[in-house]
Amino acid sequence: MPITVITRYSGDPEAILQAAKVNAPLLLKHGATEARLLRIGTGGHFGQHVTVVTYNSYADYEAVGARLMQDATYKNQMLALGKAAVAEDRTIYSEIPY
């Protein structure tokens, strides 16, 4: 069952963009099926950014996470992002087959 992880960030837009540029190829290389960056254009979170990452299953989500924790480039980029932005919330959606 595919899952989608959506994380909303506030903070330095350039740092968020840089992290997305570096991390998206790494996520895909390690097994995610999609990685996107969006900017919120209306409402109470206007101007914040959202990352959307899709995996084939919870098992893949866990496996990709484990591989990323061994990837020095990913870890360094996430440390830099943590200094310039805040992950405001994260939601995991599970697709329901019908």
Secondary structure, DSSP 8 states (H G I E B T S, - for coil): --EEEEEEEEE-HHHHHHHHHHHHHHHHHTT-SEEEEEE--SSTTTT-EEEEEEESSHHHHHHHHHHHTT-HHHHHHHHHHHHHEEEEEEEEEE----
